Amino acid sequence: MSADTGQAPTPEVQVTDGQAVVPEQQDSQPAATWDEASATAEIKRLRAEAAKYRNERKAAEEAAAKAAEAEAKRRGEFEQLYEGAKAELDGLRPLKERMDALQAQTTERNRAAIDKLPEAMRTLVPDYDDPFKLDAWLQANAAMLSKPQAPSLDAGAGGIGSGGIDEAKARAQAIRLGVDPEIYIKSLKGR
């Protein structure tokens, strides 16, 4: 290459064992010269940077300690809440057992009451989830759900159902109907 091109000459590449080796280039700028003022300024800068990192580390350690303390306090509060809830639960367990027994008893009573109802009336019973609510409904509507008694047609007068017939009344009835009283009385007696 010629010197008039303005380019720096490139080092020649050497090839050894199939790999190219490029020699290192020298820095074209001279090393900075250190005088006392520039060295002192650099030391101050480095010390300030180190102080900054020390302060950041110290602040991070303090924040971690505060977070750990807050976590410990929070855990302590949870333990107090847990102990309070546990004591309350221990007091409620006998009540729950009693409630379960009452609920089972009421459910069985409801089942028996529904079984006593006529088949046509069972479909009117609502399907409540609460056995106490169903019990109250069954008690309030018991009169309407029970099978009504058939009315007594002879009203205890001792007519056909009792075996005795008042023949005087039967003759008068037969005459009003325009039938033979003897035949009418015999039909009433079932002969």
C-alpha positions as CSV (number, residue, x, y, z in Angstrom):
1,M,0.0,0.0,0.0
2,S,1.1,3.5,-0.6
3,A,1.5,6.1,2.1
4,D,-0.5,8.7,0.2
5,T,-3.9,7.1,0.6
6,G,-4.2,8.3,4.2
7,Q,-5.0,4.9,5.7
8,A,-3.1,3.3,8.4
9,P,-1.4,0.1,7.3
10,T,-3.2,-3.0,8.4
11,P,-1.2,-5.6,10.1
12,E,-0.6,-8.7,8.3
13,V,-2.6,-11.7,9.2
14,Q,-0.6,-14.8,10.1
15,V,-2.1,-18.2,9.7
16,T,-1.1,-21.0,12.1
17,D,-2.9,-24.3,12.4
18,G,-5.7,-23.1,10.2
19,Q,-6.5,-20.1,12.4
20,A,-5.9,-16.5,11.6
21,V,-3.9,-14.6,14.2
22,V,-4.1,-10.8,14.2
23,P,-1.4,-9.0,16.1
24,E,-2.7,-6.5,18.7
25,Q,-2.7,-2.9,17.7
26,Q,-1.1,-0.2,19.8
27,D,-3.3,2.6,21.2
28,S,-2.9,5.6,19.1
29,Q,-3.5,8.0,22.1
30,P,-0.9,8.4,24.7
31,A,-1.7,7.3,28.3
32,A,-3.2,10.0,30.5
33,T,-0.7,11.7,32.7
34,W,-1.5,11.8,36.4
35,D,-0.8,14.9,38.4
36,E,-1.7,15.4,42.0
37,A,-4.9,17.3,41.4
38,S,-6.4,14.8,38.9
39,A,-5.5,11.9,41.2
40,T,-7.1,13.6,44.2
41,A,-10.2,14.4,42.2
42,E,-10.4,10.8,41.0
43,I,-10.0,9.5,44.5
44,K,-12.7,11.8,45.8
45,R,-15.0,10.6,43.0
46,L,-14.4,7.0,43.8
47,R,-14.9,7.5,47.5
48,A,-18.2,9.3,46.9
49,E,-19.3,6.5,44.7
50,A,-18.4,3.9,47.3
51,A,-20.2,6.0,50.0
52,K,-23.2,6.1,47.8
53,Y,-23.2,2.3,47.5
54,R,-22.6,1.8,51.3
55,N,-25.6,4.1,52.0
56,E,-27.8,2.2,49.6
57,R,-26.8,-1.1,51.1
58,K,-27.4,0.3,54.6
59,A,-30.9,1.6,53.6
60,A,-31.7,-1.8,52.0
61,E,-30.7,-3.6,55.2
62,E,-32.8,-1.2,57.4
63,A,-35.8,-1.7,55.1
64,A,-35.4,-5.5,55.3
65,A,-35.2,-5.3,59.1
66,K,-38.3,-3.2,59.2
67,A,-40.1,-5.5,56.9
68,A,-39.1,-8.5,59.0
69,E,-40.3,-6.7,62.2
70,A,-43.6,-5.8,60.6
71,E,-44.0,-9.5,59.4
72,A,-43.3,-10.7,63.0
73,K,-45.9,-8.2,64.4
74,R,-48.4,-9.3,61.7
75,R,-47.8,-13.0,62.6
76,G,-48.3,-12.2,66.3
77,E,-51.6,-10.6,65.5
78,F,-52.6,-13.6,63.5
79,E,-51.7,-15.9,66.3
80,Q,-53.8,-13.8,68.7
81,L,-56.7,-13.9,66.2
82,Y,-56.2,-17.6,65.9
83,E,-56.3,-18.2,69.6
84,G,-59.4,-16.1,70.0
85,A,-61.2,-17.9,67.1
86,K,-60.1,-21.3,68.5
87,A,-61.6,-20.4,72.0
88,E,-64.8,-19.3,70.4
89,L,-65.0,-22.5,68.3
90,D,-64.4,-24.7,71.3
91,G,-67.4,-22.9,73.0
92,L,-69.6,-23.4,69.9
93,R,-68.9,-27.1,69.4
94,P,-71.5,-28.3,72.1
95,L,-74.1,-26.0,70.6
96,K,-73.4,-27.4,67.1
97,E,-73.8,-30.9,68.4
98,R,-77.1,-30.0,70.0
99,M,-78.3,-28.2,66.9
100,D,-77.4,-31.2,64.7
101,A,-79.4,-33.5,67.1
102,L,-82.4,-31.1,67.0
103,Q,-82.2,-30.9,63.2
104,A,-82.2,-34.7,62.9
105,Q,-85.1,-35.0,65.3
106,T,-87.1,-32.4,63.5
107,T,-86.4,-34.0,60.1
108,E,-87.6,-37.3,61.4
109,R,-90.8,-35.7,62.8
110,N,-91.4,-34.0,59.4
111,R,-91.0,-37.3,57.6
112,A,-93.5,-39.0,59.9
113,A,-96.0,-36.2,59.5
114,I,-95.7,-36.3,55.7
115,D,-96.1,-40.1,55.7
116,K,-99.4,-39.6,57.6
117,L,-100.8,-37.3,54.9
118,P,-103.1,-38.6,52.2
119,E,-101.2,-39.3,49.0
120,A,-103.0,-36.5,47.1
121,M,-101.9,-34.0,49.8
122,R,-98.2,-34.9,49.8
123,T,-97.5,-33.0,46.7
124,L,-98.6,-29.8,48.3
125,V,-95.8,-29.9,50.9
126,P,-93.0,-27.5,49.9
127,D,-89.4,-28.7,49.6
128,Y,-87.7,-26.5,52.2
129,D,-84.0,-26.9,52.9
130,D,-84.5,-25.9,56.5
131,P,-86.3,-28.7,58.6
132,F,-87.5,-26.1,61.2
133,K,-89.2,-24.0,58.5
134,L,-90.9,-27.2,57.1
135,D,-92.0,-28.2,60.6
136,A,-93.6,-24.7,61.1
137,W,-95.3,-25.0,57.7
138,L,-96.7,-28.5,58.5
139,Q,-98.0,-27.4,61.9
140,A,-99.6,-24.3,60.4
141,N,-101.3,-26.3,57.6
142,A,-102.1,-29.5,59.5
143,A,-105.9,-29.0,59.5
144,M,-106.0,-28.3,55.8
145,L,-103.8,-31.3,54.9
146,S,-105.5,-33.9,56.9
147,K,-108.2,-36.1,55.3
148,P,-111.6,-34.7,56.3
149,Q,-114.0,-37.1,58.1
150,A,-117.1,-38.0,56.1
151,P,-120.2,-36.4,57.6
152,S,-122.6,-38.6,59.4
153,L,-125.7,-38.7,57.3
154,D,-128.1,-40.1,59.9
155,A,-126.7,-37.7,62.5
156,G,-127.0,-40.5,65.1
157,A,-130.8,-40.7,64.7
158,G,-130.7,-44.5,64.7
159,G,-132.0,-44.8,61.1
160,I,-130.8,-47.6,58.8
161,G,-127.3,-47.5,60.0
162,S,-128.4,-48.3,63.6
163,G,-130.8,-51.1,62.7
164,G,-133.9,-49.4,64.0
165,I,-136.5,-47.7,61.8
166,D,-139.3,-45.4,63.0
167,E,-142.1,-47.1,61.1
168,A,-144.5,-44.1,61.6
169,K,-142.1,-41.8,59.9
170,A,-141.3,-44.3,57.2
171,R,-145.1,-44.8,56.4
172,A,-145.6,-41.0,56.3
173,Q,-142.6,-40.7,54.0
174,A,-144.0,-43.6,51.7
175,I,-147.4,-41.9,51.4
176,R,-145.7,-38.6,50.4
177,L,-143.7,-40.4,47.8
178,G,-146.8,-42.3,46.6
179,V,-145.5,-45.8,47.2
180,D,-146.8,-48.7,49.1
181,P,-145.8,-48.2,52.8
182,E,-145.2,-51.9,53.5
183,I,-142.8,-52.3,50.5
184,Y,-141.1,-49.1,51.4
185,I,-140.5,-50.2,55.0
186,K,-139.2,-53.6,53.9
187,S,-136.7,-51.9,51.5
188,L,-135.5,-49.7,54.4
189,K,-135.0,-52.8,56.6
190,G,-133.1,-54.5,53.8
191,R,-135.3,-57.5,53.5
